[in-house]
């Protein structure tokens, strides 16, 4: 709609006021804003207002006369003749004129400065003012003379440039704030700002640049800068002793290369090679071992024996290895070291056992694990303990041995597997025994005569099941110590780990080697293979930092994986055997770095292990399951499992076949690749089965969770149900730091791992509390009854079955993809239950898809009568009508759904319990951090010239590592000058140095950006650092009443005030202050949010008002709801406290088996920050009967505590 003409006249008037350099104070503009609002409210938009423009005199008149002349122009009009009307009411015209006169009179009185060079004072920036100051001037019959007269009168005066805007557009003009005269930039700052605009640097990069520009005291250093960027980089890198990068020529595969020119094709007839660039692992590990910062972060020494292992040094992969111990051993009475896998004579800890007094009853067992006792019930923390596997001899009175065929020989030992864990002390060991392990025994009873002279083992008995569960030794997993002795020899290992002078000590740095191919340009047309080293001695949070992932090599495009491994073998073999370095203050130190696991996704792991890829009929690395049996969660892993020596013998047998056809058939039958595992060249002591663990994040999130979510959206919910589900998902509260999900209806196929992870947690809660029967297709409801075998006709049963299925998947994901440690049997049961229930849902969708079309139509027609008495009879599942054996009318859909049960991700769940036993928790083997390292290279390659990208990326990585190690003090002895320079730069340019050595996003910096108390000193603890408080709140009456205070100044309270008593108790129990020194003269400060770093975690912990948190007390762990966050000044620092309501568990949710919490608002408690050791709980408000969500409740008191936890980057 076109604006009234009198508004345009005022716009013109104000424009020329500005052009004539007449000042407009901000206060006067606020008044004119009110008048302009009145003008917009005028009812008649076509009313013509007499012009106020004609006769505006130029600068030689005073402002007062100008205003009087402008006011006198109200008797004339410049409107077109057809715009005038005789029907105008005179009172309204007079009122409008009065408004204009008030607006004009509001202008400041005084003369206009004739100095044309005087700067115009910019008025207050308002959206309405931008429109008034930049009008569009329609040129018409009444306007042309007016503008021409003004242009003539202005003469040669410099006119201010303005940008016209559209008058008829109802949208608003964005405000552009112009600089004040005293804010004009000098040419250097202006040039720097323009460069920042052009280069697009981030805020943090600008802060680092500003720090650098503060260093030079004169501009001489700036003028002497090199002209070329490459010259500056080359000179900069020349200042450092760069980590050495090696180059090797390896064969290139012409078929994998892009299209070649005719000249290049002729070269194919000759040998094609490609350059492999890789980092020297010996040089890298030597600097890491010299770094005091790195040494402080890693675990060095033998394993720890704990109740619930979560870290790699608490697992069997560490405790059963000899080379991971750093030369820290248990010792025999003769002074030789005890190795894992040794057979020993020992006395048990049972005082009533006959072994304590009868020499003939001394036990014989095998050492499985050596470590220091860190269990809660241990009497001497740190004492060396050993886990022993018992054996049975032919002289034993055990009746189970009589049914063995062939019977036990007099010198034969029978290993007992799956027996109760037996822990003994170092002093219980009497001697070591020489025992031969016969891995060639196949059950025939034949063995070499030379082996009968001493003790030998050829069979293993599973004592948990029965005596029939006896298998050959070749069908068991050898210990890591046994493989290390076989590869290096016992004497060599003693010399390696227990050297004499001049070597003072041994340091073991075990690592995981991540291997994975990735598309460098976000597609696989130019894929390279990354080899990344992850130190296993770091804790879980440190291993998930990108900066702790060390690149060894980037395998070039169009090369074979075995050729790349062969080129890397010499360096990696050297660190496996160990090398000597000199460390300041310690002398000569031997460093040994064994690889304890190879990580990668499923296809890459199969290549590493020498197994056919997942599309093959037999493709599992741990057993010989076929693709038709992958759905079986009770698959016999003992009889049909894969074992190290069995694989070696099988390969030897296949290679011995005479014809290629025979070999090809056997490769396919057993699911083996033609080539032996290439990584055997790197690590001769690896186990072909246990060294290649599965990645739970890909199998559970991109596999199981995606399957379940796809079934829900595409095959279970009705169109209306999909809409209701998505609307609930949009409103559902997510865990803090979790991003929201895109609509699964349109974006499910584009979900990445983290989206599937978040969805797997929230879906079961939504289904439990929001799902209604009419959301589900009726035919699917019938099929769910049939698939789960439910006999009840309750229409809510399908909803509960779906919620329970997705809840089982969430609990399985929580155990597999977090640092939660549970028992072997519990983990196996939970994982199998989730997959079994999902398979029943798949069966239900198959039934629905294969149901006869006519029956399906009839069911759908009856949906409108669901409330009728007949409906409950219809939903009863007739087995003969709907079953998997029904004649299919949708063969493609049924076949696709059938295939979901036979995917490798469905089967892999049966192996996670064994993987947890080997590596503490399955999550220790996830590959997300390695794939996150790929992202760094994919981003950096865009800044290169795309030539020799592997070399450029590796040089960049080497330079960054060199700087990091220099700052850590690894080069203090050899490079004192550059080390001192870097430390000085770290003091002067901390942001630059932090960005150089850290790849992750600096979340702490973002937090500090808006911190209200960034300058205050907060008291920290060993677990709580980098504390910041936000959004300071006033001491309102409501908050004071909550705390029971009259004011925030505690000095005004009596000594016996209840609040002070609670505060003293918190000082004593939480801050370890037996006596609060004083109430303090400074008032307490209230905040809405608190952030801190807990125990060096990669992510910040955030606590807000109304959060429910766990806190520790002498009586145990309790739960409370934060109602107030305040700080109290004690001495020179501020300490953080929380005022909380107590909360407790009232019951378990009957379907999801999650705790229901009730908040008690009767009494407030004061809790200190040290008492909080975990992030806030993920709670969802529910009704008091726990049957529906209460997302809109203002002050809920009942919450569902979601204890499921998944980890992802």
N, C-alpha and C positions, 0 to 999 in steps of 0.2 A: 504494500500500500504506500502511495506517495505521501511524503510528509507535508504538513500544512506549509503554506507559502510563508507565513510569518516566521516559522522556525528557520527557513532557509535565509530569510532576511537577517535574522539575528546571527546566523552563522557567517554570512557575508560581512556583517558589521564587525564581528569579533576577528575575522580573518584580517581585515584591513587595519584593525587596531594593532594586531601583531606586526603587520607589514610596516606600519608607521612607527614601530618600536615603542609602543605605549605599554608600560608594565602592567601586569595583572597579578596582584598578590594572591597567594593561595587561599587566604581567608575570604576574599571577595569572590573567588571562583566557587567556593563551597556555597556561598549565598546564591550565585547565579545558577548553580546546579538545582537548587530548590525551585527557583523561578522557572527554569526550563522544564522541570517536572510538571509544574502547573500548566505550562503551555501544552505539553503532550496530552494532558487530560481534557483539553478543550473539546467540546462536543462537535463543533462544526469544523471539519478539516479543510473545507473549501473556502473558508472565510479569508478574505483578502485583508492584509494588514498594511496600512500606509507605510511606505518605505522609510527606513531610518538611515538611508545611505547617502542620498543626494546631499550635496553641500558639505561633505566632510572636507575640511580644509587641510592643507598639508602642514608640515612641521613648523611653520612660522607662526602658528596660532597656539594659544595656550590650551591646555586640556579642558579647562572650564568652559571656554568659549566653544570648543569643539563639541562638548557634550550638549551645550545649550542649542547649538545649531542642529545637532542630530535630533534633539527632542522636538525642535520646531518643524521637522520634516514630516511630522505625523499628519499634517493636513493634506499631503499630496500622496498620490499612489502611482506606482509604476506597473500595476497589473494590466494585463490585456483587457480591452474593452469588454469582451464576452465573459470575462471572469467576474465583472461587477454585477451586483444585484441590488435592487431597491428594496428587497424583502428583509434586509439585515435588521435585526433589532438593535436599536441604539444602545441600550444598557450593556449588552454583551460586547459590543465594539469598544465601548468606553472601558469596560473591565480589562479587556485584552491590552488596550493602550496603557492602562495603568500598570499592568504587569511589566510591559516593556519599559515604561518609564522608571519603574523600580529597579529593573535590571540595569538600565543605563546609569541611573543615579548611584548604583552600587559601585561604579567604577571609581578608582582613586582620583581625587582632584589634584591638580597641579600642572605645571608646565611640562612640556615635552622637551627632553634634552635634544638640542640640535646636533649634538655630536653623533654623526652617523656611524662612527666606529665603535660606539658603545654596544656591548653585548646585550642581547635580549635575555631577560631572566625567565627561565623555563618555568611555567606554572606546574602545579601539582598534577601528576599523571592520573587521569581518570578516563574510563572508557568513553563517557559522554563528551569529555573535553577533546579527545582525539578526533571525534567526528566534527565537533564545532570548529576546531582549528584547521581541519583539512576538508573543506566542503567542495562539492562539485558545483560549478557555476553554470547553470543552463543559460545559454545565450538566447535571448528572445527580443521582442520589440521593445520591451521595457528595460532590458538590461544592457543592450549594446551601447547606448549613449552613456550610461552610467560608467561602464568599464573603460570606455575610451577616454572619458573625462579624467578618470582617476589616473590612467596611464600617462596622459599628457601632464597632469599636475605633478606626478612623481618625477618626471623628467629622467635624469640619469641616476637616480638613487638605486643602489643595489637591492634587488628584490630577493626575498628569502625563498628558497626553493621548497616546495611542498609536494606531497604525493596525493593526488585526488583519490577519493573513495567513492564507492557506489552509494547513491542516496537511497535507492529503493530496496536494497538488500536488508532483510530483517535481522541478519546476523550481526554480531558485535565485532568491533575492531579490537584486536589484541593491543595491549599497551606496550609501547616502546619507550623506555625511560632514557631520556637524553642526559648527557653529562652536564653538570654545573660548570660554570666558568673556571672555578678553582679545581675541577677534576679533570681537566684536559691533560692527555698523556703527552709525554715527550716522545721524540721520534724513535728512541730505542725501545721503550716500552710498547709503543704502538706497533713497531715492526715485530717485536716478540709475540704480541697478541695475535697479529695476523698470521705469523708462522704457526702458532698453536691452533688457530682455526683451520689452517690448511692441512697441517699434519695430522690433526685429530688425536693428539696425545690425551691420555687419561689424566684425571685429577692427581693420581698418585705419581705418575710420571712427571707431571709438572712440579710437584713438590720435590722430587728427586733432582730435577733440573735446577730448580731454585737453590737447592743446597749446593750444587756444584758451582753455580755462578757466584756464590758467596765466598769461595775459596780465594780467587786471585785478589791481591791488594791493589793492583793497577791493571790497566788494559793491555799491558805488554804481552802477558800470557795469552790473552785472547787473540791479539793480532798475529802471534806466532803459530797459531793453529795450522795444521796441514790443510791444503786446499781440497784434497780428495778424501772422501770418507774411507775408502779402502786403505789409504795410507795411514790414517789415524788408527784404524783397527789393527793393521799389521804392526805398527809400532807399539800399540797397547799390549797385544799378545806377546810381543817379544820381551816384555818385562818379566814374564812368568816362565817358570820351568814347566811347560805344558805336559800333562799326562801323555805318554807316548802312544801314538796311533800307528798300527802296523797295516801293511798292505800285502795281499796275496792274490795271485791269479788263479782263478778256478774256471772250469769249463762252463760255457754258456750254451743254452739250449735254443737253437735257432727257431724252433717251432713256437716258442713262447715269446719271441721278440716281435715288435711291430713290423708292419710292411716295410720291406727293404727295397732300395733302388737296385737297378740291374747291376751296377758295379758292386754293390754290397752283396748281392746274391752270389756273385762269382767267388766272393771270399768265403762263402759257406763251405766250399769244397775243402778249404784248409781248416785248421783248428780255430774255433771261436773261443775267446776267453773273456772273462769279465773280472774287474777288480773288486775284491772284497776288502773293505776297510773295517778294522776292529780295534778295540782298545786292549792294551796289554793287561791281562788280569793280574799278573804278578805285580806290576807297578801300581795298579789301583789298590790292591789289597795291602801292599806294603805301606802306602800312605794312610790308608784307613787304620791300620794297626798302630801307626805312629800318632794318630790324632787322639789327644786326650778326651775330646768331646765325644767322638764316636765310641771310644772304649768305655766311656761312662754310661752310654745308652744301651750297650748290648750285654747279654748274659754270657759270661765266660766261666767255664768249668763244667763239672758233671751235671747231670740232670737233677731236677727237684722232684721228689715224690710227694704229691699233694692228694687231697681227697677228691677234688673236682678239677682235673687239669683243663686249662684253657690255652696255655701258651705252648709253643713248640718245644721249649726246653723242659717241659713237664710231660712230654709224650714219650711213647716207645721209640719213635724215630730218633730221639736223642739218647734216651737211656739205654737202648740196646746197641748203640754204636760205640766203637772204640775211639775213633778219630774225633768225635765231638767232645771228648772229655777234657781237652786241654792238658792232658797228662795228669789229671787228677783221678786216682784209682783207689780201689780197695786193694789190700795186699794180703798175700798168703803168708803163713808163718815163716816161710823161707826167704821172704823179702822180694818175691816176684809179683808183678801186678796181676790182679784178677780181671780177666776180660769177659765181657758178655759173650755168651755161648759156651763158656767153659763148663765141663762136667766136674763136679766137686763132691767130696765127702764132707758132710756137715751134721751138726746137731741142731735140732729145731728148738724153738722157744718154749715148748710145752714141758713144764717141769715134771709132769707125770709120765712122759714118754720114756720108753726103755733105752732110748739112745743116750740118755744122760748118764747111765751107769754101765751099760753093756756095750762093749766095743763091737760085738757082732751085729748090733742093731743100728749102727750108724747109717744115716740116710745117704742116698746117692741122688743127686739132682743136677739140673742144668741151670746156670745163671742166665736169666732173661733180661734183667734190668738192674742197673747200678745207679744209685743217686743218693742225694742227701734228703733226710727225712724232714719234710715241712708240713706234715699232717697236723691237724688241730689236736689230736690225741697223743702226739709223740711226747716222750719224756725228755728227750735231749734234742732240741731243734738243731738241725745241721749235721746230725750224726749220719755216717755212711751206712746205708742199708741196701739189701739186695733182694730181689724177687726171684724165687727158685721154682723151677718146674720139677715136680717129683717124677721118679721112675720106679718101675716094678721089676724085680729080678725073678729068675726061675725058682729061687729059694723062698719067695714070698708066700705067705699064707693066704693071700688074696684069692678067693674062689673064682674070680673073673678070668683068670688066666688059663683055666683048665679047658675051656672051649676053644681056645685059639688054634687055628690050623694055618700053617704048620705050628707045632707047639714051640714054646720058648726054648732056645738053646741055653746051656748052662752059663755061657758068657754073654747072653743077650739081655739088653735093657729095653723095657717098654716104656716109652714116654707117655705121660698122662696129660692130655690136653683139655682145656676148659675146666680144669680143676680150680678149687678155691685158691685165691692168691695167698702164697706163703712168703712172708717177709722175715728175713733173718738179718742179724747184725754181722759186721765184718769179723768179729771174734768167733763166730760160730763155725767158720770155715776151717777145716782141718787140712785138706790137701786137694790138689788138682789131679784128675784122672784123664788118661789118654783113651778116648772113645772114638771108634770109627763110625762115621755116618754113611750108611749104605743107601744112596739115592737111586741105585739101579735095580733094587728089589721090586719085582712085579707081582709077588704073591705066589710064585712057583715053589719057593722054598730053597732054591739054589743060591749059594754064595761062594765066594772064592775061599779056598782053604787057608790062605794067608790071613784072612780076616778072622778066623776062629781062634787065633792065638791070644787076642786081647778082647776087651769089651767092645761091643758094637750095638748100633741101633738101626733097625730097619722098619719098625712099625710104630704107629701112634694110636693110642686108645682115647676115644672121647668118653670121659667118665660121667658126663652129665646125662647122656642118653642111656645106653646100655652096652653090654659087651659086644654086641654085633657091630657097633660103630667103630670098627678098627680098620684103618687104612694104611697103605704103605707110606713110608717116610717121604717118598717122592711126591706124595699128595699132601704135603704140608709146606708151610711158608718158612724158609730159613731165616734166622736172625741176621741182623745187619752185621754184628760182630763176626759171625761165622763167614759171611761173604767177604769181609775185609781181611780175615785171616787167609782165606783161600786166594785172594787177589794179591796180597802183599807178603804174606808169611808172618808168623808170630815174631820171629827175631827182628824182622824189619820194622814191624810196628813198635816194638820196644825201643829200638834205636830212634825211630821217628818221634815218639812221644815222650820218651824218657832219656833225652840226650845228656851227656856229661859236659864237662867244661870244654870250650868256653861258653856254651849255650846255657843261659841262666834259667829260661823257662819256655814253655810252649803255650801258644795261644791258638785256640781253634775258633774259626769264624765260619760255621756252617751256613749254607745259603740255599735258597730255592732258585731254580733257573726257569724263568718264564720264556717260552718260545711260542711265537704266534706270527702268522702272516697277516698283513693288513694293507689296505689300499691307501697309498700315500696321498692321493688326490681324491679321497672320499669315494673311490670306486676301485675295483680290482683290475683295472687295465694296467696299472703300474703298481703291482703289489711287491712289497719287500718283507723280509722276515726279521722280526726283532728278537734279540737275545738279551734279556734283562736279568740282572742278578739282584735278589732280594735277601739281605742278611736275615737268617732265621733267628738270631739272637735278639732281635728287636721285638718289643711287645707288639700286640695287634694294632694299636693306634699308630705306632711309629711305622709299621710296615705298610699302612694305608696312606702314608704321605708320599707324594710323587717324588719328593727330593731324596727319599731313601730307596729309590729304584735306580739301579746303576746299569747303564747301557754297556753291553759288551760288544755287540756287533749289530749291524743292519745288513742282513743278507740281500744282495742286489737282485733286481728283477731278472727273470729269464735264466735262473740257475736252479740246480737241483739241491734239495735239502741235504742229502748225504755229502755232497761236495763241500757245502758250507761247513758242516760239522767237522769234516776231516781237516779243513784248514784251521779251525779253532781248537782242535784237539791238543796240540802241543802246549799251548798256554794253560788250558784248563786242566790238563794232566799234571802240569807243574804245581798248580795250587792244591791239587788233590794230594800230591806226595809231600808238599811242604817246602818252604824256603826260609832262609835265615836273613834277618835284618838287624840293624843296630838302632836301638831306641834310646833316646837321651834319658839318662838316669837309671836305665835297666840293663844296659849292655846288649849282648847278642840275644835275640829272641827268635824262636822258630814259629812261623805262621803256617797253619794247616787250614785249608778251606775246602772241606768236603761238601759235595752237593747231596742234600738229603731228599730232594723231590724235584721233579720236573712238572711245571705247570703249563696249562694250555686248555683250549676248548676241546670238545670231543674229537673232531677230525684231526687236529694237530696232535693230541695225545695218542691217538691210534697210530699215527705216523711215527711218533717217538718210540712207541712200544713194539713196532713191527707187526701191527694187527691191521686187518682190512678195515676200511672206513665204515661209518655207521649204516650206509646203504646196503652193505653186504648181508647175506643170510645169517652168518655167524660173525659178529663184530664186537662183542664185549671183551674188554681187556682182562676181566677177572674171572670169567667163566665161559662155557661153550654153549650158552643159551642160543636157540635159533630165533628168528624173527617171529615165528608162530607161537613161541612160548614166553614172550616178553611180558605178557599180562600176569603170569603166575608169580604171586608174591611168596609162595612156599617152594620155590625152586631149590633143588638140592645143590647147595654150593660146595659141599664137601666132595661128593662123588664126581660132580661135573665142573668143578672149579679149575682154574688155571694156576699152575705153580711154576716157580722159577726153573727148577731142574727138569721138570717135566717138559717145559717149553724148549729147553736146550737139547734134551734128548730127542724130542720130536723133530726139531729142525735138522738134527744130524741124520735122523732116519730118512726124512724126505729128501735131503740133499744126496743121499746115497742111492736113490732110485735112478735107474738107468735111462729112462726116457723122459722127455719133457712132458709128455701127456700125463704120465703117472704123477709127476711132481705137481703139475697144474691142478689135477683133481684133488690131491691131498692139501694143497694150499687152500683151495676153496672149501673143502670139507671142514678143515680146522680153523678157518678164518684167519690165516696167517698171510702176511705180506711176503713177497718173494725175497726182499732184502731183509737181512737181520737188522735189529734196531741200531740205527747209526750212532746213538748216544752211548753205546757200549764202548766206543773208542774214547769217549771223554771220561767215563766213570766205569772202570772195570769191576767195581764192587757193587754195582746197582742190582736191585731185584727187579726182574722183568715184569712183576705184577704190582708190587706195592709202591714203586717209585713214580707211578703215573696216576695220581689220584684224580677223581672227577671233580668238576667245578659245580658246586651246588647252586650257585646263582643262575647259571644258564639253564640247568635242568629243571629247577623249581620255578623260576620266574618266567623265563621265556618258553618253558616247556609246560609244566603241569598247570601253573596259574593261568597262563594264556589259554590253554585248552578249556579249562573250567569257565573262564570269563566268556570265551567265544560261544560255548554251549548255552550259557545263560542268555546272552543277547540274541543269538541267531536261531536257537532251536527250542528255547523253553518259554521265554516271555512273549506275550502278545504285543502287538503294536502299542496298545494303550499301556500295557505293563512296562514296556521299554521307556515310554515317556515319563511315567511316574517314577520309575527307578532312576532315571537321569536327573529328574528334578530333586529327588531326595539326595542323590550324590552331590549335587551342586551346593546344597545347604549343609551337608554333613561336616562336622568339625574334624579337621585333620590334625595329626601330630605336629608339634612345633617344628619348624624348618622344613616341613614337607610342602612341596608345590602342589597346586591343585591339578586335577585330572581333566583332560579334554573329554568331550562327550564320547563314551565308548561306542555309541551307535555309529558315529561317523569316523572316529579316529582310532579304533581299537587296533587295527593292523599297523598303525604307525607308532604304537606304544613301544618305548624302550624298556630296558630291564628295570629301571627305577620306577617307571609307571606301573608295571606289572607288580612290583614289590608292594607299592603303596595300595594298589587295588586289592591285593590278596589279603590285606589286613582289614580294610574297611568294608569290603563286600559282605562278609558273614554277619557283621553287626547290623548293616542295613537290612539284609534279608531276615534277620531274626526279629527286628522290631518294626519293620515297615512293610515287608512283603505281605500281600493279600492273595487269597486264592484266585481272584479274578485277574490277577496279573499273569497267571500261568495258563498256557494253552490247556484246554480240557483233556485232549488226547494225551498230553504229557503227564497230566495229573494221574490219569489211569495207569500209564506206563510206570510211573514212580511207585505206585502201590505194588504193582507186579514185580518190579525189579528188586525192591527192598523187602518183599515178602510181608508187607503190612496187611493185617486183617481188619484193622479198624476202618470205619467209613467216615471218620472225622474229616471234614474238608480242609482243616488246617494242617493235616499230616504232611502233604506235599511241601508246604512252606517250611515246616520244621525239618524235614529231610534235607531240603536244599541248604538251609542255614547250617545244619549239622555237618553236611559234606564240606561246605566252604570253610566252616570253622576247623574241621580236621586238617584241611590244606593249610590254613593259616598257622595252626600249631606246628605242623610239620615244617613249614618254612621257617618258623621261629627257631626251631632247634637246629636246623641245617645251615642257616645263614646268619647266625649270631654267635656270640661267644658264650652261649649257654651250654653247660656241661651236664649231661645226665648219664645214667647207666646204660650199658650195652643193650640189655633187653628192652628197656623203656624206649630208647631211640629206635630200635628195630620195629617195635610194635607201633609206635606213633606214625612212622613213615609208611609202613605197610597198610595201616588203617586208612590213611588219607588216600592212598592210591586205590585201595579196594572200594571205598565209597565213591570215588570219582568214576571208577569203572561201572558201578551200578547206575550212576547218572547217565553215563554213555549208553549203557544198555537200554535205559528208558528212552533216550532220544532215538535210538535205533528202532525200538518198538513203535514209537510214534511216527517215524519216517517211513516205516515199512507197513504201517497199518493199512487195511483196505480203504480205498478212497470213499466208498459209500459209507462205511462205518464212521470214518472220520467226519464226513459231512453231517451225518446224523448227530454226532456228538456236538459239533459246532452249532447246529441249529438249536440244540437244547441248552446252550449256554445262557440264553436269555431267561430261562426258567430255573436258574440255580437255586432260588429260594423255595421252589415247590417241593412237596414231599417226594416226588418221583426222582429228584436229582440225586439224593443219597444212594438210591439203588443203581442209578446209571454209572456213578463214579466207582462202584465196586469193580475191581479189575477182573474180568473173566479171562482166565489164562488161555482158554481155547480160542478166544477171538483175537487177542493181541499178544503176540509172542515173536521171538526172533525167527522162528521157523515159518511165520506167516509168509505167504507168497508176496514177494516184493513188488511194489508198484513204483518205487523210487530207488532203483539199484545203485545209481551213482551216489546219492546221498547216504544210503546205507553202507556202501563200500567205504566212503570217506570216513564215516563215523567208526566203522569197524577198525580202520587203520589207526585211529587214535590210541586204542588199547595196546597196539603192538609197536609203539614208538620206542626208541632206545631210552628216552627220558622216563618212560614208565617203568622200565626194568631196572634202571640204575639205582633205584631206591633200596634194593635188597643188599647193596654193597656199602651203604653209608655207615652202618654200625661198625664194620671192620675198618673203614677209613678213619672213623673217629677214634678207634683204639690205637691206630698207628700215629695219628697227627693231633691228638687231644680233642679237637672239634673239627667237623668237616669244613667249617668256614675258614680255617687256616689255609685252605687250598683253593680259595676262590681267585679268579683271574681278573677281577675288576680293576685292580690297581695297575696291572700290566696294560690293560686296554685303555686306561686313563693316560698312561704314558704315550700311547699312540696318538691321542688327541693333541698332546703337546707338539709332536712332530708334524701332524697334519696342519696345525696352525702356523708353525714356524716356516714350513716349506713355501708358504705363499709369499714370504719375504725374501726368497732366494731367486736366483736367475734360472732355476729349474735344470741346472747342469750339474752333474756329479752330486746329486742331492744326498746320497748316502755319505759321501765324504764331508760335505758341508755340514750336515746335521751332526755327524760324529765329532767334527772339530768344535762346533758350538757346544756340544755336551762336554767334551774334554776341557774346554776353557772354563765352563761354569763349575765343573768339579774341582779344577785347580784353584779357583778363587775360594770356593767353599772350604777346601782343605787347608788353604793358606790361612784363612781366618780362624780355623779350628786349631792352628798351631802345629800342623803336621810337618811344615817346612821350616820351623823355627831354627833347627840346627843347621840345615844346609843352605837356607835362604833367609838370613836374618834381616837383611835390608828391606827386601820386598815385603816380608812379614810385618815389619814395623810400619812400613808405609801403609799397608792395608789396614792395620789396626788403627792408625791415625785417621784414615779415611772413614773407617767405621764410626769413629767418634764424631767426625765433622759431617758426614753424609750417611746417617743411619738408614734412611729410607732407601737410598740407592743400594747400599750393601745388603739390606734385607731382601730386596727384590732380586739381586744377583744370585743369591744362594737359595732362594725359595721359589718353587714353581707354583705352589698353591695360591689361591686367592687369599688375601690378607683380611680375614674376617674381623680381626681385632681392630684394624685400622678403621673399618667401617663403623664399628661400635664406638670408637673414640670420637668419631665425627660429631655425634650429637650428645656426648656425655655431659651431664650437668656438673659433675664433680670431677672432671678430668684432672684438675690441679690438686685435689685433696689427696692426702696419703691414707690409703686404706690398709688396714692390718691384713696381711696374707697368712696363709698356712702352707704346709708342705703340699697340700692337695689343691688349694684355691689360690690362684695367682691372676694377675692382670684384671683386677676387680674394677668394675665401673657401674655407677648408678645413674639412672635416667629419670627424666620427667619428675622433677621435684614437685611435691604436692604441698599445698598450704596446710597449716595445722587447723583444719576445720573443726567445728564443734562435733560433727558426727564421728570423726576419727578420734578425737580426744575422748569422747564418751566411750568409744570402743575400747580404748586403752585404759579407761578409768582415770583420766588426767583432767586437770583444769587448764593447763597450758603445756607447751612443749619444753619449758625450762624446768629441768628436774631439780635444780637447786632450791626451788620454792616448795618442794614436797617434804613432808616429815620423813624422818629416817625409817619409820615403820610402815610406810605406805606400801600397799600390796604390789604395786607396779615395781617399786624398787626391790622388793623381796624377790620377785620373779627375775628381775634383771640380774641381781646378785647370783641367783642360782644358775642362770645361763652363763655368766662369767666363770663360775666355778666348774660347771660340768662340761661346757663347750669350749671355752677359751683357756681353760686350765689356770684361771686366776682364782686363787683361794679367797682373796679379799679384793673387792672392788675398791680402787684407790679413792674414788670420790664420785660425787654425782655429776661433776662437771659444770662449768659456768656457761657453756655453749648449749643452746637448745638442741634437742634431738631433731634430725632432719628426716623427712618422710619422702619416699620415692615410690614410683609406680613399677619400676622394672630394675632388675639387677642382672649383670652378665659377668662371667668369670671363666677362666680356663681351669678345668678340673684335671689334675694329675697329668698335665702335658698333653691333653687330648687335642686332636686336630681341629675339632669344632668347639665353638664357644657354648657354654651352658647358660641358658636364659631362664630367669625366674620372674614371674609377674604376679600381680594381685589375683587372688582366687585360684591360683595353681594348687594342686594337691601334690605333696612331696613326702618322701620318706626321710626320716631323721633318726639318728641313733640316740639311745638312752641306755643307762646301765642295765635296765630290764630287757633290752632288746630293741628291735626296729619298730618304729611307730609311724603313723601317717597323720598328716595335718593339712589343713587348707590355709594358705597364706591370706591373711586379711590386711596386713600392714607390713611394709618394709621400711625400716628406719635405721639410722646410724647414730652411734653414741660416741662422743669424743672422750677417749681415755688417755691422758697423757698427750703424746704428740701424734697420735693416729686415730683414725675413725674405725670403729668396728661395726660390722653389719649384724643386725638382728631381724627376726621375723616374729610378728604377732600372729598366732595361728589358732584356729579352732581344731580340736581333735577330731579324727575320723577313724572308723573301725569297720571291719568286714562284718556284714550281717548275714550273708549267705552266698552261695555260689549260683550263678545263673544256670538254669536247668538244661539248657540246650548247648550253649557255648562253653560251659564250665569255666567261666570267668568270675572273679570276685565282684560282689556288689558292696559298695561303700556307703556308709551313712555318716554325714557330718553332724557333729554335736556342737551347737552354737551356744551352749550354756556358759562356758568358761574359756577365757583367752589364755594362751600359753606363750611364753617368750623363748625362742630358740635361736641360738647363735649359728652363724654360717658354718663353722667347722663340723656341726652335727649333720649337715647335709652332704651326702656322698654320691648322690645320683641326680640326674635331671628330673624335672617334674614328671609326674605320672601322666599317662595318656588316658584321660577319663572322659566319658560321654554322659551327659545328664540324661537320666531315665526317670520314669514315673516310680512312685513308691512301691507299686506292685511288680516293677521290672518287666512290664509288658509293652511299653511304648517309649519312644523318644520324647524328650522334653527340651527340644532345641531352642524354643522361644521363652523358656522360663527365665524370669529375671533373677531369682535367687534360689537355684536348685539345691537340694540337700541330699539327693540320692544319685549315685554315679556308678556306671559300669567301668571297672578298672581293666583296661585292655593291656594285659601283660605280654601279649605277643610282640616280639621285637625282631626286626629284620635289619640287616646292615647292607648298605649300598652307597656308592659314591655320589 
